[in-house]
Amino acid sequence: MIDIKKVADNADMIINGYAFTKCEEGFRILNLNRPDRALVISKTEEILETSMDDIEIQIVIDYYRKNKKFMEDE
């Protein structure tokens, strides 16, 4: 089972209940309200893995695009 608190604490950014965490592949995104809904995207926004439906994927990618500047390396 996923430790939601640990995921949230280690996230690089949280937007509207979605935890965004950098990973080797790109970014892991977890719906903290529905932990069975997750997405992994590459740095070029290619979908690598998902358990989200198409609408939720689009919403999450829009959040990512609008806020990715906050996750960039300094």
mmJSON file of the N, C-alpha and C atoms, coordinates in Angstrom:
{"data_MODEL":{"atom_site":{
"group_PDB":["ATOM","ATOM","ATOM","ATOM","ATOM","ATOM","ATOM","ATOM","ATOM","ATOM","ATOM","ATOM","ATOM","ATOM","ATOM","ATOM","ATOM","ATOM","ATOM","ATOM","ATOM","ATOM","ATOM","ATOM","ATOM","ATOM","ATOM","ATOM","ATOM","ATOM","ATOM","ATOM","ATOM","ATOM","ATOM","ATOM","ATOM","ATOM","ATOM","ATOM","ATOM","ATOM","ATOM","ATOM","ATOM","ATOM","ATOM","ATOM","ATOM","ATOM","ATOM","ATOM","ATOM","ATOM","ATOM","ATOM","ATOM","ATOM","ATOM","ATOM","ATOM","ATOM","ATOM","ATOM","ATOM","ATOM","ATOM","ATOM","ATOM","ATOM","ATOM","ATOM","ATOM","ATOM","ATOM","ATOM","ATOM","ATOM","ATOM","ATOM","ATOM","ATOM","ATOM","ATOM","ATOM","ATOM","ATOM","ATOM","ATOM","ATOM","ATOM","ATOM","ATOM","ATOM","ATOM","ATOM","ATOM","ATOM","ATOM","ATOM","ATOM","ATOM","ATOM","ATOM","ATOM","ATOM","ATOM","ATOM","ATOM","ATOM","ATOM","ATOM","ATOM","ATOM","ATOM","ATOM","ATOM","ATOM","ATOM","ATOM","ATOM","ATOM","ATOM","ATOM","ATOM","ATOM","ATOM","ATOM","ATOM","ATOM","ATOM","ATOM","ATOM","ATOM","ATOM","ATOM","ATOM","ATOM","ATOM","ATOM","ATOM","ATOM","ATOM","ATOM","ATOM","ATOM","ATOM","ATOM","ATOM","ATOM","ATOM","ATOM","ATOM","ATOM","ATOM","ATOM","ATOM","ATOM","ATOM","ATOM","ATOM","ATOM","ATOM","ATOM","ATOM","ATOM","ATOM","ATOM","ATOM","ATOM","ATOM","ATOM","ATOM","ATOM","ATOM","ATOM","ATOM","ATOM","ATOM","ATOM","ATOM","ATOM","ATOM","ATOM","ATOM","ATOM","ATOM","ATOM","ATOM","ATOM","ATOM","ATOM","ATOM","ATOM","ATOM","ATOM","ATOM","ATOM","ATOM","ATOM","ATOM","ATOM","ATOM","ATOM","ATOM","ATOM","ATOM","ATOM","ATOM","ATOM","ATOM","ATOM","ATOM","ATOM","ATOM","ATOM","ATOM","ATOM","ATOM","ATOM","ATOM","ATOM"],
"id":[1,2,3,4,5,6,7,8,9,10,11,12,13,14,15,16,17,18,19,20,21,22,23,24,25,26,27,28,29,30,31,32,33,34,35,36,37,38,39,40,41,42,43,44,45,46,47,48,49,50,51,52,53,54,55,56,57,58,59,60,61,62,63,64,65,66,67,68,69,70,71,72,73,74,75,76,77,78,79,80,81,82,83,84,85,86,87,88,89,90,91,92,93,94,95,96,97,98,99,100,101,102,103,104,105,106,107,108,109,110,111,112,113,114,115,116,117,118,119,120,121,122,123,124,125,126,127,128,129,130,131,132,133,134,135,136,137,138,139,140,141,142,143,144,145,146,147,148,149,150,151,152,153,154,155,156,157,158,159,160,161,162,163,164,165,166,167,168,169,170,171,172,173,174,175,176,177,178,179,180,181,182,183,184,185,186,187,188,189,190,191,192,193,194,195,196,197,198,199,200,201,202,203,204,205,206,207,208,209,210,211,212,213,214,215,216,217,218,219,220,221,222],
"type_symbol":["N","C","C","N","C","C","N","C","C","N","C","C","N","C","C","N","C","C","N","C","C","N","C","C","N","C","C","N","C","C","N","C","C","N","C","C","N","C","C","N","C","C","N","C","C","N","C","C","N","C","C","N","C","C","N","C","C","N","C","C","N","C","C","N","C","C","N","C","C","N","C","C","N","C","C","N","C","C","N","C","C","N","C","C","N","C","C","N","C","C","N","C","C","N","C","C","N","C","C","N","C","C","N","C","C","N","C","C","N","C","C","N","C","C","N","C","C","N","C","C","N","C","C","N","C","C","N","C","C","N","C","C","N","C","C","N","C","C","N","C","C","N","C","C","N","C","C","N","C","C","N","C","C","N","C","C","N","C","C","N","C","C","N","C","C","N","C","C","N","C","C","N","C","C","N","C","C","N","C","C","N","C","C","N","C","C","N","C","C","N","C","C","N","C","C","N","C","C","N","C","C","N","C","C","N","C","C","N","C","C","N","C","C","N","C","C","N","C","C","N","C","C"],
"label_atom_id":["N","CA","C","N","CA","C","N","CA","C","N","CA","C","N","CA","C","N","CA","C","N","CA","C","N","CA","C","N","CA","C","N","CA","C","N","CA","C","N","CA","C","N","CA","C","N","CA","C","N","CA","C","N","CA","C","N","CA","C","N","CA","C","N","CA","C","N","CA","C","N","CA","C","N","CA","C","N","CA","C","N","CA","C","N","CA","C","N","CA","C","N","CA","C","N","CA","C","N","CA","C","N","CA","C","N","CA","C","N","CA","C","N","CA","C","N","CA","C","N","CA","C","N","CA","C","N","CA","C","N","CA","C","N","CA","C","N","CA","C","N","CA","C","N","CA","C","N","CA","C","N","CA","C","N","CA","C","N","CA","C","N","CA","C","N","CA","C","N","CA","C","N","CA","C","N","CA","C","N","CA","C","N","CA","C","N","CA","C","N","CA","C","N","CA","C","N","CA","C","N","CA","C","N","CA","C","N","CA","C","N","CA","C","N","CA","C","N","CA","C","N","CA","C","N","CA","C","N","CA","C","N","CA","C","N","CA","C","N","CA","C","N","CA","C","N","CA","C","N","CA","C","N","CA","C","N","CA","C"],
"label_alt_id":[null,null,null,null,null,null,null,null,null,null,null,null,null,null,null,null,null,null,null,null,null,null,null,null,null,null,null,null,null,null,null,null,null,null,null,null,null,null,null,null,null,null,null,null,null,null,null,null,null,null,null,null,null,null,null,null,null,null,null,null,null,null,null,null,null,null,null,null,null,null,null,null,null,null,null,null,null,null,null,null,null,null,null,null,null,null,null,null,null,null,null,null,null,null,null,null,null,null,null,null,null,null,null,null,null,null,null,null,null,null,null,null,null,null,null,null,null,null,null,null,null,null,null,null,null,null,null,null,null,null,null,null,null,null,null,null,null,null,null,null,null,null,null,null,null,null,null,null,null,null,null,null,null,null,null,null,null,null,null,null,null,null,null,null,null,null,null,null,null,null,null,null,null,null,null,null,null,null,null,null,null,null,null,null,null,null,null,null,null,null,null,null,null,null,null,null,null,null,null,null,null,null,null,null,null,null,null,null,null,null,null,null,null,null,null,null,null,null,null,null,null,null],
"label_comp_id":["MET","MET","MET","ILE","ILE","ILE","ASP","ASP","ASP","ILE","ILE","ILE","LYS","LYS","LYS","LYS","LYS","LYS","VAL","VAL","VAL","ALA","ALA","ALA","ASP","ASP","ASP","ASN","ASN","ASN","ALA","ALA","ALA","ASP","ASP","ASP","MET","MET","MET","ILE","ILE","ILE","ILE","ILE","ILE","ASN","ASN","ASN","GLY","GLY","GLY","TYR","TYR","TYR","ALA","ALA","ALA","PHE","PHE","PHE","THR","THR","THR","LYS","LYS","LYS","CYS","CYS","CYS","GLU","GLU","GLU","GLU","GLU","GLU","GLY","GLY","GLY","PHE","PHE","PHE","ARG","ARG","ARG","ILE","ILE","ILE","LEU","LEU","LEU","ASN","ASN","ASN","LEU","LEU","LEU","ASN","ASN","ASN","ARG","ARG","ARG","PRO","PRO","PRO","ASP","ASP","ASP","ARG","ARG","ARG","ALA","ALA","ALA","LEU","LEU","LEU","VAL","VAL","VAL","ILE","ILE","ILE","SER","SER","SER","LYS","LYS","LYS","THR","THR","THR","GLU","GLU","GLU","GLU","GLU","GLU","ILE","ILE","ILE","LEU","LEU","LEU","GLU","GLU","GLU","THR","THR","THR","SER","SER","SER","MET","MET","MET","ASP","ASP","ASP","ASP","ASP","ASP","ILE","ILE","ILE","GLU","GLU","GLU","ILE","ILE","ILE","GLN","GLN","GLN","ILE","ILE","ILE","VAL","VAL","VAL","ILE","ILE","ILE","ASP","ASP","ASP","TYR","TYR","TYR","TYR","TYR","TYR","ARG","ARG","ARG","LYS","LYS","LYS","ASN","ASN","ASN","LYS","LYS","LYS","LYS","LYS","LYS","PHE","PHE","PHE","MET","MET","MET","GLU","GLU","GLU","ASP","ASP","ASP","GLU","GLU","GLU"],
"label_asym_id":["A","A","A","A","A","A","A","A","A","A","A","A","A","A","A","A","A","A","A","A","A","A","A","A","A","A","A","A","A","A","A","A","A","A","A","A","A","A","A","A","A","A","A","A","A","A","A","A","A","A","A","A","A","A","A","A","A","A","A","A","A","A","A","A","A","A","A","A","A","A","A","A","A","A","A","A","A","A","A","A","A","A","A","A","A","A","A","A","A","A","A","A","A","A","A","A","A","A","A","A","A","A","A","A","A","A","A","A","A","A","A","A","A","A","A","A","A","A","A","A","A","A","A","A","A","A","A","A","A","A","A","A","A","A","A","A","A","A","A","A","A","A","A","A","A","A","A","A","A","A","A","A","A","A","A","A","A","A","A","A","A","A","A","A","A","A","A","A","A","A","A","A","A","A","A","A","A","A","A","A","A","A","A","A","A","A","A","A","A","A","A","A","A","A","A","A","A","A","A","A","A","A","A","A","A","A","A","A","A","A","A","A","A","A","A","A","A","A","A","A","A","A"],
"label_entity_id":["1","1","1","1","1","1","1","1","1","1","1","1","1","1","1","1","1","1","1","1","1","1","1","1","1","1","1","1","1","1","1","1","1","1","1","1","1","1","1","1","1","1","1","1","1","1","1","1","1","1","1","1","1","1","1","1","1","1","1","1","1","1","1","1","1","1","1","1","1","1","1","1","1","1","1","1","1","1","1","1","1","1","1","1","1","1","1","1","1","1","1","1","1","1","1","1","1","1","1","1","1","1","1","1","1","1","1","1","1","1","1","1","1","1","1","1","1","1","1","1","1","1","1","1","1","1","1","1","1","1","1","1","1","1","1","1","1","1","1","1","1","1","1","1","1","1","1","1","1","1","1","1","1","1","1","1","1","1","1","1","1","1","1","1","1","1","1","1","1","1","1","1","1","1","1","1","1","1","1","1","1","1","1","1","1","1","1","1","1","1","1","1","1","1","1","1","1","1","1","1","1","1","1","1","1","1","1","1","1","1","1","1","1","1","1","1","1","1","1","1","1","1"],
"label_seq_id":[1,1,1,2,2,2,3,3,3,4,4,4,5,5,5,6,6,6,7,7,7,8,8,8,9,9,9,10,10,10,11,11,11,12,12,12,13,13,13,14,14,14,15,15,15,16,16,16,17,17,17,18,18,18,19,19,19,20,20,20,21,21,21,22,22,22,23,23,23,24,24,24,25,25,25,26,26,26,27,27,27,28,28,28,29,29,29,30,30,30,31,31,31,32,32,32,33,33,33,34,34,34,35,35,35,36,36,36,37,37,37,38,38,38,39,39,39,40,40,40,41,41,41,42,42,42,43,43,43,44,44,44,45,45,45,46,46,46,47,47,47,48,48,48,49,49,49,50,50,50,51,51,51,52,52,52,53,53,53,54,54,54,55,55,55,56,56,56,57,57,57,58,58,58,59,59,59,60,60,60,61,61,61,62,62,62,63,63,63,64,64,64,65,65,65,66,66,66,67,67,67,68,68,68,69,69,69,70,70,70,71,71,71,72,72,72,73,73,73,74,74,74],
"pdbx_PDB_ins_code":[null,null,null,null,null,null,null,null,null,null,null,null,null,null,null,null,null,null,null,null,null,null,null,null,null,null,null,null,null,null,null,null,null,null,null,null,null,null,null,null,null,null,null,null,null,null,null,null,null,null,null,null,null,null,null,null,null,null,null,null,null,null,null,null,null,null,null,null,null,null,null,null,null,null,null,null,null,null,null,null,null,null,null,null,null,null,null,null,null,null,null,null,null,null,null,null,null,null,null,null,null,null,null,null,null,null,null,null,null,null,null,null,null,null,null,null,null,null,null,null,null,null,null,null,null,null,null,null,null,null,null,null,null,null,null,null,null,null,null,null,null,null,null,null,null,null,null,null,null,null,null,null,null,null,null,null,null,null,null,null,null,null,null,null,null,null,null,null,null,null,null,null,null,null,null,null,null,null,null,null,null,null,null,null,null,null,null,null,null,null,null,null,null,null,null,null,null,null,null,null,null,null,null,null,null,null,null,null,null,null,null,null,null,null,null,null,null,null,null,null,null,null],
"Cartn_x":[0.839,0.0,0.887,0.439,1.184,1.048,2.171,2.175,1.962,0.72,0.346,1.115,1.256,1.974,3.421,4.061,5.456,5.579,4.665,4.67,4.515,3.57,3.337,4.552,5.156,6.329,7.518,7.641,8.782,8.508,7.285,6.927,7.666,8.008,8.645,7.609,6.361,5.292,3.961,2.996,1.645,0.678,-0.176,-1.172,-2.52,-3.502,-4.882,-4.947,-4.157,-4.211,-3.361,-2.561,-1.656,-0.227,0.484,1.88,2.774,3.642,4.576,5.976,6.604,7.919,8.846,10.025,11.017,11.499,11.758,12.307,13.233,13.89,14.85,14.202,12.98,12.268,11.759,11.511,10.94,10.219,8.889,8.087,7.037,6.872,5.799,4.732,3.496,2.387,1.359,0.998,0.05,-1.112,-2.323,-3.521,-3.597,-3.351,-3.319,-4.692,-5.752,-7.11,-7.549,-6.916,-7.19,-5.854,-5.167,-3.812,-3.717,-4.853,-4.833,-4.686,-4.688,-4.543,-3.154,-2.317,-0.949,-0.556,0.495,0.977,2.486,3.189,4.617,4.794,5.419,5.679,7.17,7.626,9.023,9.182,10.412,10.675,10.107,9.829,9.227,7.708,7.152,5.712,5.123,5.945,5.467,4.941,3.776,3.185,3.895,4.504,5.238,4.418,3.657,2.795,1.625,0.476,-0.661,-1.736,-2.471,-3.708,-4.841,-4.595,-5.589,-6.343,-7.555,-8.286,-7.794,-8.224,-7.734,-8.012,-9.154,-9.507,-8.589,-8.38,-7.5,-6.062,-5.616,-4.271,-4.123,-5.094,-5.017,-4.991,-5.791,-5.813,-4.443,-3.87,-2.576,-1.462,-1.472,-0.443,-0.587,-1.801,-1.998,-1.419,-1.662,-1.064,0.452,0.998,2.449,2.985,2.377,2.851,2.81,1.767,1.62,2.581,3.098,3.903,5.283,5.682,6.954,8.155,8.021,9.132,9.511,8.571,8.846,9.591,9.664,10.354,11.704,12.074,13.342,14.507,15.597,16.825,17.417,17.943,18.552,20.005],
"Cartn_y":[-1.183,0.0,1.25,2.269,3.509,4.344,4.868,5.769,7.188,7.655,8.951,10.093,10.055,11.118,11.183,10.041,10.004,10.546,10.169,10.668,12.19,12.688,14.138,14.865,14.308,14.937,14.996,13.989,13.921,14.559,15.024,15.61,16.93,17.185,18.447,19.557,19.161,20.143,19.408,20.082,19.539,20.589,20.178,21.075,20.365,20.988,20.463,18.964,18.513,17.115,16.173,16.697,15.876,16.127,15.065,15.171,14.924,15.882,15.803,15.565,14.478,14.13,13.824,14.43,14.138,12.71,12.053,10.706,10.549,9.434,9.183,9.279,8.789,8.799,10.183,11.028,12.351,12.801,12.526,12.941,11.894,11.626,10.757,11.66,11.381,12.198,11.259,11.569,10.728,11.575,11.082,11.711,11.302,12.252,11.945,11.572,11.98,11.638,10.278,9.85,8.543,7.91,7.312,6.805,5.688,5.193,4.214,4.906,6.232,7.028,7.656,7.203,7.701,7.863,8.642,8.929,9.125,8.6,8.862,9.461,10.654,11.305,11.58,11.604,11.948,13.456,13.92,15.363,16.063,15.291,15.845,15.629,15.279,15.098,13.879,12.928,11.665,10.798,10.206,9.356,8.009,7.644,6.389,5.305,5.692,4.761,5.544,4.906,5.608,4.633,5.085,4.41,5.441,6.593,7.667,7.575,8.147,8.214,9.43,9.536,10.589,11.998,12.205,13.538,13.924,13.008,13.297,13.519,12.75,12.943,14.357,14.832,16.178,17.244,17.058,18.002,18.054,16.892,16.818,17.405,17.111,17.659,19.181,19.701,21.157,21.756,21.105,21.574,21.593,20.515,20.417,21.55,21.762,22.798,24.193,24.473,25.801,26.023,24.946,25.078,24.435,23.919,23.209,24.093,25.405,26.295,26.188,25.788,25.644,24.341,23.442,22.173,22.129,23.184,23.19,23.236,22.607,22.671,24.051,24.479,25.817,25.745],
"Cartn_z":[0.0,0.0,0.0,-0.653,-0.785,0.484,0.962,2.108,1.579,1.592,1.017,1.671,2.989,3.689,3.215,3.051,2.596,1.179,0.306,-1.071,-1.067,-0.282,-0.214,0.361,1.402,2.012,1.058,0.189,-0.729,-2.09,-2.298,-3.596,-3.814,-5.068,-5.432,-5.544,-5.804,-5.967,-5.77,-5.145,-5.01,-5.533,-6.465,-7.051,-7.04,-6.404,-6.372,-6.07,-5.131,-4.718,-5.543,-6.453,-7.256,-6.81,-6.461,-6.046,-7.257,-7.547,-8.661,-8.092,-8.509,-8.005,-9.178,-9.162,-10.202,-10.027,-11.148,-11.125,-12.318,-12.39,-13.466,-14.844,-14.965,-16.246,-16.63,-15.628,-15.853,-14.602,-14.551,-13.402,-13.076,-11.796,-11.314,-10.72,-11.055,-10.584,-9.959,-8.728,-8.005,-7.526,-7.743,-7.207,-5.736,-4.836,-3.41,-2.868,-3.538,-3.113,-3.656,-4.722,-5.343,-5.696,-4.724,-4.965,-6.01,-6.457,-7.54,-8.9,-8.903,-10.132,-10.154,-11.084,-11.18,-12.646,-12.844,-14.191,-14.122,-15.105,-15.259,-16.644,-16.682,-17.963,-18.088,-19.324,-19.582,-19.51,-19.574,-19.547,-20.777,-21.827,-23.04,-23.059,-21.892,-21.682,-22.383,-22.713,-23.28,-22.136,-22.319,-21.29,-21.315,-20.178,-20.081,-19.401,-18.375,-17.64,-17.083,-16.992,-16.388,-15.923,-14.936,-14.525,-14.486,-15.125,-15.208,-16.526,-16.542,-17.802,-18.599,-19.828,-20.728,-20.218,-19.612,-19.11,-17.965,-17.034,-15.9,-16.36,-17.335,-17.883,-18.422,-19.167,-19.741,-18.65,-17.627,-16.504,-15.835,-15.56,-14.875,-15.738,-17.017,-17.904,-17.996,-17.993,-17.963,-16.679,-15.532,-14.278,-14.401,-14.956,-15.114,-15.991,-17.132,-18.066,-17.44,-16.692,-16.086,-14.924,-14.331,-13.116,-13.184,-14.348,-14.428,-14.092,-14.244,-13.922,-12.446,-11.596,-10.181,-9.859,-10.829,-10.622,-11.321,-12.017,-12.741,-11.779,-12.189,-11.399,-11.464,-10.36,-10.318,-10.731],
"occupancy":[1.0,1.0,1.0,1.0,1.0,1.0,1.0,1.0,1.0,1.0,1.0,1.0,1.0,1.0,1.0,1.0,1.0,1.0,1.0,1.0,1.0,1.0,1.0,1.0,1.0,1.0,1.0,1.0,1.0,1.0,1.0,1.0,1.0,1.0,1.0,1.0,1.0,1.0,1.0,1.0,1.0,1.0,1.0,1.0,1.0,1.0,1.0,1.0,1.0,1.0,1.0,1.0,1.0,1.0,1.0,1.0,1.0,1.0,1.0,1.0,1.0,1.0,1.0,1.0,1.0,1.0,1.0,1.0,1.0,1.0,1.0,1.0,1.0,1.0,1.0,1.0,1.0,1.0,1.0,1.0,1.0,1.0,1.0,1.0,1.0,1.0,1.0,1.0,1.0,1.0,1.0,1.0,1.0,1.0,1.0,1.0,1.0,1.0,1.0,1.0,1.0,1.0,1.0,1.0,1.0,1.0,1.0,1.0,1.0,1.0,1.0,1.0,1.0,1.0,1.0,1.0,1.0,1.0,1.0,1.0,1.0,1.0,1.0,1.0,1.0,1.0,1.0,1.0,1.0,1.0,1.0,1.0,1.0,1.0,1.0,1.0,1.0,1.0,1.0,1.0,1.0,1.0,1.0,1.0,1.0,1.0,1.0,1.0,1.0,1.0,1.0,1.0,1.0,1.0,1.0,1.0,1.0,1.0,1.0,1.0,1.0,1.0,1.0,1.0,1.0,1.0,1.0,1.0,1.0,1.0,1.0,1.0,1.0,1.0,1.0,1.0,1.0,1.0,1.0,1.0,1.0,1.0,1.0,1.0,1.0,1.0,1.0,1.0,1.0,1.0,1.0,1.0,1.0,1.0,1.0,1.0,1.0,1.0,1.0,1.0,1.0,1.0,1.0,1.0,1.0,1.0,1.0,1.0,1.0,1.0,1.0,1.0,1.0,1.0,1.0,1.0,1.0,1.0,1.0,1.0,1.0,1.0],
"B_iso_or_equiv":[0.0,0.0,0.0,0.0,0.0,0.0,0.0,0.0,0.0,0.0,0.0,0.0,0.0,0.0,0.0,0.0,0.0,0.0,0.0,0.0,0.0,0.0,0.0,0.0,0.0,0.0,0.0,0.0,0.0,0.0,0.0,0.0,0.0,0.0,0.0,0.0,0.0,0.0,0.0,0.0,0.0,0.0,0.0,0.0,0.0,0.0,0.0,0.0,0.0,0.0,0.0,0.0,0.0,0.0,0.0,0.0,0.0,0.0,0.0,0.0,0.0,0.0,0.0,0.0,0.0,0.0,0.0,0.0,0.0,0.0,0.0,0.0,0.0,0.0,0.0,0.0,0.0,0.0,0.0,0.0,0.0,0.0,0.0,0.0,0.0,0.0,0.0,0.0,0.0,0.0,0.0,0.0,0.0,0.0,0.0,0.0,0.0,0.0,0.0,0.0,0.0,0.0,0.0,0.0,0.0,0.0,0.0,0.0,0.0,0.0,0.0,0.0,0.0,0.0,0.0,0.0,0.0,0.0,0.0,0.0,0.0,0.0,0.0,0.0,0.0,0.0,0.0,0.0,0.0,0.0,0.0,0.0,0.0,0.0,0.0,0.0,0.0,0.0,0.0,0.0,0.0,0.0,0.0,0.0,0.0,0.0,0.0,0.0,0.0,0.0,0.0,0.0,0.0,0.0,0.0,0.0,0.0,0.0,0.0,0.0,0.0,0.0,0.0,0.0,0.0,0.0,0.0,0.0,0.0,0.0,0.0,0.0,0.0,0.0,0.0,0.0,0.0,0.0,0.0,0.0,0.0,0.0,0.0,0.0,0.0,0.0,0.0,0.0,0.0,0.0,0.0,0.0,0.0,0.0,0.0,0.0,0.0,0.0,0.0,0.0,0.0,0.0,0.0,0.0,0.0,0.0,0.0,0.0,0.0,0.0,0.0,0.0,0.0,0.0,0.0,0.0,0.0,0.0,0.0,0.0,0.0,0.0],
"pdbx_formal_charge":[null,null,null,null,null,null,null,null,null,null,null,null,null,null,null,null,null,null,null,null,null,null,null,null,null,null,null,null,null,null,null,null,null,null,null,null,null,null,null,null,null,null,null,null,null,null,null,null,null,null,null,null,null,null,null,null,null,null,null,null,null,null,null,null,null,null,null,null,null,null,null,null,null,null,null,null,null,null,null,null,null,null,null,null,null,null,null,null,null,null,null,null,null,null,null,null,null,null,null,null,null,null,null,null,null,null,null,null,null,null,null,null,null,null,null,null,null,null,null,null,null,null,null,null,null,null,null,null,null,null,null,null,null,null,null,null,null,null,null,null,null,null,null,null,null,null,null,null,null,null,null,null,null,null,null,null,null,null,null,null,null,null,null,null,null,null,null,null,null,null,null,null,null,null,null,null,null,null,null,null,null,null,null,null,null,null,null,null,null,null,null,null,null,null,null,null,null,null,null,null,null,null,null,null,null,null,null,null,null,null,null,null,null,null,null,null,null,null,null,null,null,null],
"auth_seq_id":[1,1,1,2,2,2,3,3,3,4,4,4,5,5,5,6,6,6,7,7,7,8,8,8,9,9,9,10,10,10,11,11,11,12,12,12,13,13,13,14,14,14,15,15,15,16,16,16,17,17,17,18,18,18,19,19,19,20,20,20,21,21,21,22,22,22,23,23,23,24,24,24,25,25,25,26,26,26,27,27,27,28,28,28,29,29,29,30,30,30,31,31,31,32,32,32,33,33,33,34,34,34,35,35,35,36,36,36,37,37,37,38,38,38,39,39,39,40,40,40,41,41,41,42,42,42,43,43,43,44,44,44,45,45,45,46,46,46,47,47,47,48,48,48,49,49,49,50,50,50,51,51,51,52,52,52,53,53,53,54,54,54,55,55,55,56,56,56,57,57,57,58,58,58,59,59,59,60,60,60,61,61,61,62,62,62,63,63,63,64,64,64,65,65,65,66,66,66,67,67,67,68,68,68,69,69,69,70,70,70,71,71,71,72,72,72,73,73,73,74,74,74],
"auth_comp_id":["MET","MET","MET","ILE","ILE","ILE","ASP","ASP","ASP","ILE","ILE","ILE","LYS","LYS","LYS","LYS","LYS","LYS","VAL","VAL","VAL","ALA","ALA","ALA","ASP","ASP","ASP","ASN","ASN","ASN","ALA","ALA","ALA","ASP","ASP","ASP","MET","MET","MET","ILE","ILE","ILE","ILE","ILE","ILE","ASN","ASN","ASN","GLY","GLY","GLY","TYR","TYR","TYR","ALA","ALA","ALA","PHE","PHE","PHE","THR","THR","THR","LYS","LYS","LYS","CYS","CYS","CYS","GLU","GLU","GLU","GLU","GLU","GLU","GLY","GLY","GLY","PHE","PHE","PHE","ARG","ARG","ARG","ILE","ILE","ILE","LEU","LEU","LEU","ASN","ASN","ASN","LEU","LEU","LEU","ASN","ASN","ASN","ARG","ARG","ARG","PRO","PRO","PRO","ASP","ASP","ASP","ARG","ARG","ARG","ALA","ALA","ALA","LEU","LEU","LEU","VAL","VAL","VAL","ILE","ILE","ILE","SER","SER","SER","LYS","LYS","LYS","THR","THR","THR","GLU","GLU","GLU","GLU","GLU","GLU","ILE","ILE","ILE","LEU","LEU","LEU","GLU","GLU","GLU","THR","THR","THR","SER","SER","SER","MET","MET","MET","ASP","ASP","ASP","ASP","ASP","ASP","ILE","ILE","ILE","GLU","GLU","GLU","ILE","ILE","ILE","GLN","GLN","GLN","ILE","ILE","ILE","VAL","VAL","VAL","ILE","ILE","ILE","ASP","ASP","ASP","TYR","TYR","TYR","TYR","TYR","TYR","ARG","ARG","ARG","LYS","LYS","LYS","ASN","ASN","ASN","LYS","LYS","LYS","LYS","LYS","LYS","PHE","PHE","PHE","MET","MET","MET","GLU","GLU","GLU","ASP","ASP","ASP","GLU","GLU","GLU"],
"auth_asym_id":["A","A","A","A","A","A","A","A","A","A","A","A","A","A","A","A","A","A","A","A","A","A","A","A","A","A","A","A","A","A","A","A","A","A","A","A","A","A","A","A","A","A","A","A","A","A","A","A","A","A","A","A","A","A","A","A","A","A","A","A","A","A","A","A","A","A","A","A","A","A","A","A","A","A","A","A","A","A","A","A","A","A","A","A","A","A","A","A","A","A","A","A","A","A","A","A","A","A","A","A","A","A","A","A","A","A","A","A","A","A","A","A","A","A","A","A","A","A","A","A","A","A","A","A","A","A","A","A","A","A","A","A","A","A","A","A","A","A","A","A","A","A","A","A","A","A","A","A","A","A","A","A","A","A","A","A","A","A","A","A","A","A","A","A","A","A","A","A","A","A","A","A","A","A","A","A","A","A","A","A","A","A","A","A","A","A","A","A","A","A","A","A","A","A","A","A","A","A","A","A","A","A","A","A","A","A","A","A","A","A","A","A","A","A","A","A","A","A","A","A","A","A"],
"auth_atom_id":["N","CA","C","N","CA","C","N","CA","C","N","CA","C","N","CA","C","N","CA","C","N","CA","C","N","CA","C","N","CA","C","N","CA","C","N","CA","C","N","CA","C","N","CA","C","N","CA","C","N","CA","C","N","CA","C","N","CA","C","N","CA","C","N","CA","C","N","CA","C","N","CA","C","N","CA","C","N","CA","C","N","CA","C","N","CA","C","N","CA","C","N","CA","C","N","CA","C","N","CA","C","N","CA","C","N","CA","C","N","CA","C","N","CA","C","N","CA","C","N","CA","C","N","CA","C","N","CA","C","N","CA","C","N","CA","C","N","CA","C","N","CA","C","N","CA","C","N","CA","C","N","CA","C","N","CA","C","N","CA","C","N","CA","C","N","CA","C","N","CA","C","N","CA","C","N","CA","C","N","CA","C","N","CA","C","N","CA","C","N","CA","C","N","CA","C","N","CA","C","N","CA","C","N","CA","C","N","CA","C","N","CA","C","N","CA","C","N","CA","C","N","CA","C","N","CA","C","N","CA","C","N","CA","C","N","CA","C","N","CA","C","N","CA","C","N","CA","C","N","CA","C","N","CA","C","N","CA","C"],
"pdbx_PDB_model_num":[1,1,1,1,1,1,1,1,1,1,1,1,1,1,1,1,1,1,1,1,1,1,1,1,1,1,1,1,1,1,1,1,1,1,1,1,1,1,1,1,1,1,1,1,1,1,1,1,1,1,1,1,1,1,1,1,1,1,1,1,1,1,1,1,1,1,1,1,1,1,1,1,1,1,1,1,1,1,1,1,1,1,1,1,1,1,1,1,1,1,1,1,1,1,1,1,1,1,1,1,1,1,1,1,1,1,1,1,1,1,1,1,1,1,1,1,1,1,1,1,1,1,1,1,1,1,1,1,1,1,1,1,1,1,1,1,1,1,1,1,1,1,1,1,1,1,1,1,1,1,1,1,1,1,1,1,1,1,1,1,1,1,1,1,1,1,1,1,1,1,1,1,1,1,1,1,1,1,1,1,1,1,1,1,1,1,1,1,1,1,1,1,1,1,1,1,1,1,1,1,1,1,1,1,1,1,1,1,1,1,1,1,1,1,1,1,1,1,1,1,1,1]
}}}
